[in-house]
Amino acid sequence: MKNKKWQIPLTVISGVLIITLAFSIFQIVGLSGNKNVKKKVIKHTNLEYADKDFDDFLDDVIDDFDDNWSDDNGFDDSDIGFDDDDDGEDPADNSSSEITDDMNWDDDDDDNGGGDDDGDLTKFVSPIQKDGTAAANAAVRNINVTTANTVYKDFWGLGGCWFPELLSNDAIGAGYNSVAWEFEAQKTINARLNYTRTLIDMDAIITNTESNPKKADYQSNKDYINYMSGIYDFDNDSVNSLWSALECFKRSGTLVMLNTGWKVADRIQTWYPATASNAQNSAPYDIKAFVKANIAWLIESQNRGYNMIKYVYFGNEVNWGGDFVTHEDSVKYHTLLITAMTKAMEYAKKTDVTYKSIAANGATLTKSGKLNSDIQMIASDFAPNSAKLVEWAQNLNKGLETTLGNSRPTEHSVHRYYDKRNAKKGNVYDYRDYDSTYTILNYLREKMGRPFVNEFFASSALCDADLNTNKQHYLTPGDWDTTYASYFIVAANTGAHGLANWEYGSGFYAISSYLKENVFADGQGSLFSVGKEQSDYKVTTNYRLASLLNRYVPAHSDVLMNTWEGDDLRVSSFKLEDGNYTFVVEAKKTDAARTINLKLDKAVGKLYRYHFVESLSDTDNRKLQGTLIRSDKSFASAASITDTIDGEYGVYVYSTKAPVKQVELDKGVETIKKTDTIDISAKLLDCGNNSNIKWEISAASKKNGKSLAEKDLMGDAKTKGSISAVGLTCRYTPGANAASGDSIAIRATLLNADGSESDTYSVAVIFIE
């Protein structure tokens, strides 16, 4: 029998209905004084996808999520509206949840409170110490390395953030050119950049055939129809620019993390975004279509021979809505997205997936393939700037444990910049130096799994103070607490999976046609720069350090147990994938020489020393062709070596890995008159018996910045001049078509013994006055 207190008299119900109806009419006729705003609703048309089996599989994944997501996960189990064909509804009704401008899409609290009460975070430590122990002798520092004790496996080392549309039509129109690319590609290849966080927008592969992309009737939009049907464009100028970047990364041995969810282009904003109020920074509305497009993109990359893509993920600082804004609870949205993408990848590793693409000649091609078994998902890209923001990622992990179990992605991409402006020392979230970063990275590892620090920057070197042109610069050059080397050491010693510089080189933000080509690594910029003038071409001191660490601590190195003495040293030790060993020692400026005793548990082979200093002369420091630091000393194989270091700041790299081959040019970036010639000489460094090089004009650009050959780095370069070469010397003579402001790249490549070209080369850039 029902409890009578819940029985409401019919007269009361009738009265309520009458009042409600009257109030509704009152609003409709406008008598309430409130403007009636019509909500924007997206209705997706069911279109037949190129691979029906794959499409049905994803439907099942999303339906299962809908059916099983419960209050235990912190959310209700109502229909989330991401499926464009809910089996429980009328198939003719393809409506989905509203996109509203006033929806509170994210409940995250951005203050320092909230989250689990973990107490004093300094209790989270690594087996490897943060600071050196007290030195028994003021002039001696003992370093002990246990090569048999691997603390953290598979350290990816130093990477960089990269926006790869530099050779797109829009970027060239904004002033970028093939000479600049030739300069930047050489820096990347010579450094052997370990990995990149490569960001490109989904519109790059969405066809661009609709004459009126902003029309209200988006369901008749040709590009919308293609996208929903699994027809993409992998041969336009934006994607071709990506292929050029991946070709460079293939030569440099660079691993790639592909992020396809950064911004939303204007031409697809009527139907693609999840939120209308922030369409440019929105996540995709249709998760299933987005997942299918990413699978096709990955397979296409592999089919073109680009197997260096090892991770895929989406968004930028999604825990506070920096980019990839969602239209409802952001944790729930990302739980579904990562679940669907992870299961789609598992499917595509076992079963061929079919998709279609529009060729350059307009023909529609049917393609298929499987994913490589070693490609993985990263769970999220987030900023751990408060306890509440860290809790967001922990909640995401909880959701993924429910939906994926042991197959869930265990790694996150985090952003943490050195920054000492807005807080007092001891606040691990806001006061960001070496000490607090040691604490927060240990905390993240223990609570969430090993992070990739995929955005960081550190202070520039003392001698690069004149490069601090960026208005956002806020780090003191040469600050011991925020040095570039200290971030590398703290990341390795706390178990971070890798760390990527923001940014590595130039960047083109396609969404706003913004070309970022000459801002430096002073807190907001790159390690080298290019531009329209000779003065724009520079290489920072930190590039020389980063390239040294890239070469001698490559990806997949293991971090070894080490201890050291003294508060003026920091140390990290590695066993490389090829069996070599590298020991990195950062030394603080003390004005007094010190003796280092490097003690190993066994002899590991001959050690070469590479010494980085930040106060080189301008000539040596700004070697524009990016010559790497060479070995200045070596030690015979022994279980213990003794070395003397000076009292200046420096980074000492001891490695069993032999010096790398290099071609050094005596000209970096020069300006000559059209009526003059210029001689360039090459010096072969650590090349052994290899003594032959190939000279060529490898790129040329017009004075307005546009490439003569568009995407072809050779093309019409020969019309800008000629070269005559004898051995290690080359003379360049401007051609009849050379004009003031033109630039030319001259490449010198080391030849292998069989006469083939090696990946060792240098580039000189010549401007016509």
N, C-alpha and C positions, 0 to 999 in steps of 0.2 A: 504494500500500500504506500502511495506517495505521501511524503511529508507535506501537510497542508500549508506550512508556512511558505512553500515555493509555488503554491497555486495562486495565480493572479486572476482576479475577476475579469470576465470578458469586457465589462464596461470600461475598466481601466485600460485594457489593451486597445479597445476601440478609440478611446480618447487620445491615447498616445499616437496611434496611427493618423488620426485626423490632424493633430497638431504638427506631426512630422510632415504630412503631405502639404499642409498649408505653408509651413516654413520653406519647403522646397519650391513651391510655386512662387513664394515671396522672393526667393533668391533668383529664380529664373527670370522674372520680369524686371529684375534690377532694383526692386524697392528696398532691398536691404542695405544698399549703399556699397556693397562689396562687388568688385568686378568679377564676373564669372570667367575663370581662366580654363581653357580647354587643355587637358593634359595631352602631351605628345605620346602617341602609342605607335610602336613599331610592330607591324605584322609581317612575319616572314612567309613568303610563298614556298611551298614544298617544291623543290627542284630535284631532279634525278641526278645524284652524284655519280662521278665517273666510276667509282668502285662501290657497288651496292653492298657487298659483303662487309667491307670496312665501315661503311656508313651505318649499317645495321648493328655492327659491333659497338660503335660509339653510342648509338641510341640505347643499347642495353646498359652500357656503363653509366650513362646519365640517368636512366630510369632507376637503376639500382641505387644510385646516390639519393634520388628523390624519395625512394621508398624506405630507405634505411637510416637516413640522417635523423637523429632523435635529439630530444632535450638534453640527453646525457652529454652531448657534444657542445652544449651551450646555445643551441639554436632550436627553433621549432622545426617540425617536419613537413611544413607546408610546401606546396609546389614552388620551386624556385624560378620557373619560367625560362630556363635556359634551353630547353628542348623545343625545337620548332615543330614537333608533331607529338603531342602527348597522347599516348594510346588510349587514355581514358576519356578523351573528349571527342567531340565531333571533328572528324578530319577536315571538314570544310572550314572550321574556325581555327585559323593559325595565329591567333593573337597571343601575345606574350606580355610579361610584366611591363608596367609603364616606365618610361624614362621621364623623370620629373626634375625640375630645376631646384626644388626645395627639399629633396630627399637627403637625409643625413646618412650618407653612404658609409661612414666610418665612425665607430664609437671610440676610437683610440684616444686616450688622454695623453697629452704631450708634456705633462709636468714630470717632475722627478719622483713623484709618489706612485703608489699603486704597485701592482705586480706581486710576485711571491716575496715574502720577507726572507731574503737570503742573508740579512745581517751585513757584517763587514765583508765586502767583496775581496779584500786582500787575503782572505783565507783560501781563495782559489789560486793555487800555485802550480807551477810546472816542476817536473823532476829536475829541470835545468834552472839554475839560479838566475835571479835578476841582476844582482850586483856581485862584484868580486869580494872575496873575503879579505880580511886585513892582511897586508903584506908584512912579512917578518923583516924584510930588508927594503928600505925605502927606494933602493935603486934596482931591485930585482922583482920580476913578476913571473910566477910559476903558473903554467897552463897545463892541465892534465886532461887527456882525451882517452876515453875507453872506446876503441874502435869496434869492440865486440858487443857493445851495448847500443842498439838502435832505439832511440826514444820515440821518434815519429818517422813514419815511412812516407815515401812519395811526396816530398816537398816540391812544389812546382816552381819555387823561386820567384823571380821578378817578372812581372808582365806589364801590360799597359792598356789603357782604354783607347779604343779606336772607332772612329766614325768613317766608314769605308766608301762613302759616295763622293770622294774627292775628284774622281774623273768623270762624274756625271755631267750632263749638259749644263745643269744649273750651277754646279761648282765652277766649271770652266767659265761660264758667263759671269760668275762673281769674281773671277780673277785668278783662279788656280790654273796650273798648266803642267805640261808633261815634263818640263825641266825641273820644276819643284818636286814632282813625283819621283823623278830619277834620283834626286838628291835624298829624299826621304827613304825611298826603298833601299838605297845603299846603306843608310844608317841602320835600318832594321835588319838587313841581311848580315852586315858586318858584326853587329852586336849579337846575332843569334837570339833575338828576343824570345823569351821562354814561352809566353802565352799572351793572348789578347782577349779582352772583353770587348767584343765587336758588336756595336749597336746599329741596327738598321730597322727602318719602319716597314710594317707589313705592306704598305701601299707600293713598295718597290716591286713586288711580284703580282700585284693586282693589275689586271689589264687596264689600259687607258684608251678605250675606244668610244666612250660615251661623249657625244657632242655637247650635252647639257648635264654635267654630272651633279648639279645642285637641284635638279628638278624635284618637285615634291613627290611625284609618283616614282619613288625609287625602285619599285618592283619591276618597272620596265627599263631600269637603268642597265645597260648592256654589261657594265663592269660588275655590278651587283649580281647579275644572273651568272656571269662567268665564275665569280668567286664562290657562289653557293653551289655551283655545279662542278667545282673542282677543275676549272680551267684557269691557268696562270700564265704569266709572261716572264720567262727567264732570259730574255734576250734584249731587254731595253737598256738604255744607257745607265740607269741606276744599278741594275743587277750586274751589268758588265763591269761597272766600277768595283763592285764586290768581288767579282771573279778575278780582277786584276790584283786586288789586295790579297786574295787567297793564293794566287800564283806567287806573290811575293813571300807569303808565309810558308808556302811549300819549300821555297829555296832557303828560307831562314830556319826551317825546322820548328816553326812556331805553332803551338797548340792553340785552338780557338774555342772560346765560349761564345756561342751565337745568341744574341738577345734581339728578338724580333718584335718586342712590345714596348717601344719607347714613346713614340708620338703618333698622332693621327693626322694625315694630310688633309687639307681642306677639301679636296675633290671627293673624298669618301665620307665626309662627316654627316651627310644626311641619312646614312644607313649603318655605318660601321660601329660607332661608339656606344658604350654602355650608358653614358650620361651626356645629356645635351648641355648641361650647365658648364661643363669643362671638356668639350668635345676634343680639343687638340691634345689633351693629356689623358684621354680616356682609355680604359681597357676595352677590348672588343665586346660587343653585346652578345654575339653568337659564339659561345665557347666551342661548340662542335665544329663549326666552319673554320675557326681559328686553329684548332688542333689539326684538322685535316690539311690545311695549308702549310703548317709547319712540318708535318711529316713529308709532304711532297717536296718542300724546299730542302730538307735534309737529304732525301733520296737523290734529288737533282744534283746537289753538291757532290755527293759521293759518286754519282754516275759521271760527273765531269772530272773525277780524279782528286777531289779535295776531301781527303779522309782525315784531315787534321782537326775537324770539328769534333770535340769530345764531350762538350756539355751544351745544353740548350736551356734557356730560361727567359723570363719575361719581366718587364717593368723596371722601374727605377725608384728605390726607396718606397716600396709599396705599403709599408706599415703605417706611414702617415699620409699617403696619398700624393706623394711627390709627382709621380707619373703613373699611368695605369690606374686611373681612378675608376672605381666600380660603382654600380648603381644600388648596391645593398651592402650588407655586412661584408667587409673586405676579407676577413678570415674565411668565411664560408665560401665566398667566390673563389678565392685562391685554392681552397681545399678541393673544390670541384675541378678547377682548371688543371691543377697538378695531378690529381687523380686521373682525369681523362687523358692527359698527355702521357703520363707514365704508362698507363695501360695501352694506349695507342702505340707507343714505342715498343712495348713488349710484343704486341701483335705484329708490328712491322718488321721485327727482327726474325720472326718465324715464317711470315706469310708475305708474298709479293703484294704491294699496294699499287694500284693503278691510278694515274692522274693524267691530266692533259695540259698541254702548253701551246701557246701561239708562237709560231716561229717568226723570224724577222721578215719572211716573205708573206706573212699572213695566214699560212696554213696551220691547221690545228693538228697537233701531233699527240698520239697516245703513248704514254710512257709508263714504266713500272720498275719496281725494284724492292729490295729489302734493305733495312737499316743495318749498319755495322753493329756488332754485338757490344762494342766498347763505348758507345755513346750513352750519356747519362743525363738525368735531370738535376738541376739545382732547385731547391725547394722555394727560395724566394730571394729577392734583393731588398735588403732593408738597412735602415740606419739605427744603430743601437744607442741612441742619444738620451735615453731615459729608461728607467725600470719598466715603465708602462709599454714602451716601444719594444723592449726585449720580450715582454710578456706576450705581445702580439705574435711574435715568431714561435714562442712556446705553444701558444694555442693552435697555431697552424700545424705544428708537429703533432699535437694531440689529435687533430682531425685526420691527418694523413696516416697516423698509426691505426685509426679506426677503418679507413677506407682501403689502405694498401698493406697494412701489417709490416712484415719485415722487408717488403720490396719498396717501401717509401724512400724518397730521396732523403739523405741524411746530412746534406751540406747546404749551407746558405751563403749567399754573397752579401757581405756587409761593407759599409762605408765608414771610415773613421779617419779624419784628418787631424794631424797635429794642430793644436790651437790652444793658446794660453791666454786669450783675451778676456773671456767673460766669466771666469770663475776663479776660485782659490784652489791652490794645490791641495789634493786630497779628495776633490770631487771627481770621481773616476769617469763620470759621464761628460762633464763640461770642460774640465781642465785636462787637455789631451796632450800628454808628453810621453816620454819613454816609460816612466814609472806606471802611470795610469793605464797605458796601453797594454803593458804586461799583465796588469790585473784584469782588464776587461776581456782580453783575448783568452785568458785562462778560464774566466767565468763562462764565456760563450762556448768554449770547447766542452766544458764539463756539463753545461745545461742543455746544449743543443747539438753538439757534434762539431767537427773541425770546420771553421769558416774559411772562405776565400775573402781576403780583404781586397775587394775589387774596386775600391777607390781610396787612394791615400795620397797625400802630398806632405812634403817635409821642407825644412829650410834649405835655401840655396847656399852654395859655398860663399865664403867671404869674398873671393875674387869675382863672383858673379853679381855683386851688389848692384852694379850698374845695369843689370838686366831686369831689375825689379820694376818693370814698367807698368805692371798690372795694378789698377786701383784697389783691387781686393787683396793685395799683398799684405800679410800681417805676421809673417814669421821672420825672426831675426836671422840674417845670414850667419852661418857658422855656429848656431846655438847648439851646444852639446846635448841638450835635452830633446831636440827635435831634428837631429841630423837624418839624412837619407839612409846612411848605413845603420843607424840605430833602429830604424823601422824594419829594415831587412832582418836584423839580428833578433829583434823581439818577436817578429812574426815566426821565424824559424824555431826559436827556442820555446815558444808557447804552443806549437802544434798547428798553427794556421796552415792551410793547404797551399797558399800562395798569396802574393800581394801584387796589385796592379797600379801603376802610376796613373794619376789623372793629370793631364792626358799624356799620351806617349809622343805623338807628333801633331801634325795639323788635323783639324777636324772640320767637316762640313755638316752643319745641321740642316738637313734637307727641308724640314718642316718650316723653317723661316728663311731659307736661303742664306744662312749666316755662315760665312767662312772664317774660321779661326786658325790663322796661320802664323802669327808672330807674337804669341804671348808665351812667357817662359815659365820654367819650373820654380816659381817663387811662391807657390801656394795655390795657384790656379792655372798653371800652364804646362807646356810641353818641355821635353828634354832638348829639342832643337826646333828651329823655325825656318820658314821660307817666306817669300813674298815677291813683290813686283820690283823691288830695288835690291842692289847688292847689299846694302846695310841690313836688310831683313834676314839674310842668311846667317844664322849663328848656331853654334853648338854649345850647350851649357857644360859646366864642369860635372854636374851630376850625370850627364850622359856618359862621360868617361867612366864614372864609377859604376853606373848601371850596366854598361856594356861589359865591364870587367866581371861583375857578379854574374851576369848572364852566361858568359863564356865558361866560367870556372865553377859555377853552381847551376848547372842546367836542370831542366825539369826532370822529375822522378828521382831526385837525390834523397837519400835518407839522412835524417838529423841524428847525430851521435851525442852521447853523453859527454859533457865536458864541464870542468870547473876552472876557476881562475882566481888570481889574487889581484887586489887593487881596485880602488874606485875610479881609476882613470883608464880602465880597459873594459871592453865588452867582447865576448867571444862566441862564435858559433862554428860547429864542425860538421862535416858532411862526408858520406860515402856516395860517390856518383854511381849512376846506373851501370857505367862501363867498368866499374871496379876501381877507378881513381879516387883519391881523397883530396879534400880541400878544407883548409882551416882559415876562417876569417877573423881578424883581430882589428877592432877599432880602438884607436889610442887618442886620448884627450890631450890637448895642448897643456904642457906643464913647464915648458922652458928648460927641462932637464932630461938628458938622455936616460933611457932605461934598458935593462937587460931582460930579454924574454927567454925563458926556458920552456920550450914546447916538448912535453913529455907524453909519449904514446905508449900504449900497452904492447906495441910491436912495431918493428920497422915496416914502413909502407912503400918505400921506394924513394928515389931522388925527388927532392922538393925544390920547386922554383918559387921565388918570391916576386910578387907584383905589388908595387907600392903606389898607392893613390895619395896625392896631396891636393889641397884645395887652394893653394897659393902659387900656382905656376905662373910663369910669365904669360903675357897675353898671346904671344906667338905660339907657345907650346900648348897653352890651355885651350885655345880656340882653333885647333886643327880641324878645319871645316869638313874635311873628308872623313872625320870620325876615327882617326887612327886609335887603336886600342893601346892601353898601357902595356908596355913590354916588361919582361922579367929583368930585374937589375941584379939578381943574386941567386945562387942555387946552393943546395946542401946535399951532401951524399946521404944515401939511405941509412937511417939509424933510428933507434927507438927514442932518441932524444936529440934535439938540436938547440943551439943557443944563438940568439940573434940580438943585435943592438938596434934599438929604434931611437929616433931623435926626439926632441922635446916639443915638436910641432904636432898639430892635429894630423892624423893620417889613418888610412885603412891599409892593413897589410894582409895580403892574400897569399897563403902558402899552399901550393897545389902540386900533386904529382902529375897533373895534366901539363903536357909540354906547351910552350908558347905557340900561338896560332899563327898561321901564315897571313901576311898582310902586304898590300901594295900601298905605299905612301907617296903622295904627289907633293911637289914643292909649291903648287898653286892650289888654292882652295876655291875662292870666289874672287874673280878679277874683273876689272872693267878696262876695255881698250877702245881706241878709236877705230872706225871702220877702215881706215887706211893703214892701220898697224897690223903686226903679227905678234903672236905670243908663243914662247917656248915653254913647254911643260916637261919636267923630268920626273921619272918614277924611281923609287927606291924599293927594293924587295926586302922585306923584313921576315926573318925566320922561315924562309922559303926553301932552304936546303939547296938541292941541285936544280930546282925549277928556276929558269932564268928568262923564259920567253913570255912576253905579254902581247896582247892585242889592243891596238888603239882604234877608237871609233867615235864618231859623233853620234851619240845615242839619243838625243832629244833636242828639239829647238822650239822656241815659242815666240810669238809676235809680241811687239811692244805693248799691245793692249791686254796682254796676259793670256790670250787664247792660244791653244796648241795649234801649231801648223798642221799637225797630222791627226787632230782630234784624239781618238783613243789610241792610235798607233804611235808608239813612242819613237819610231823611226820616220816613216813617211817622207815628208819634204825636208827633213833636217839637212840634207845635202845641199839644198839651195841657199843655206845660210853660211856656207863656207866649206873649206876643205882642210884636210890634215895631211901632213907628210911625216912619216915616222921612221926612225932608225933606232932599233933596239929599245932602250929605256928613255928615249927622248922623242917628243912629238912637237911639231909646229902647227899652230892653227892660223889660217888665213881667212878673214871674213869674205863672204861671197858678195856678188853684185846685188843680191836681194836683201842683204843684211841692212837693217835700219836701226836708228837710235832707239834704245830701250829693248831691243831684242835680246834674248838669252839663249845660250847654247850649252849643252852638257857634253863633256868629253869624258869617255870612259876608258880606263886602262884595266884590262882583265888578265889575271895570271892564267897561263895555259898549262894544262896537265902534260905529262910526259908524252902522251899520245897525240897531242895537239888540240885536244878538245878544251872547251872553256870550263874553268873551275868557277866556284861561287865566291872566289876571292877577287875583289876588284875595288877600285876607287873612282870617284867622279869629281871632276873640276867643272865649275860653272863660270861661263864667260858672258859678261854683259857688254853690249855695244853702246858706246857713249853717244 
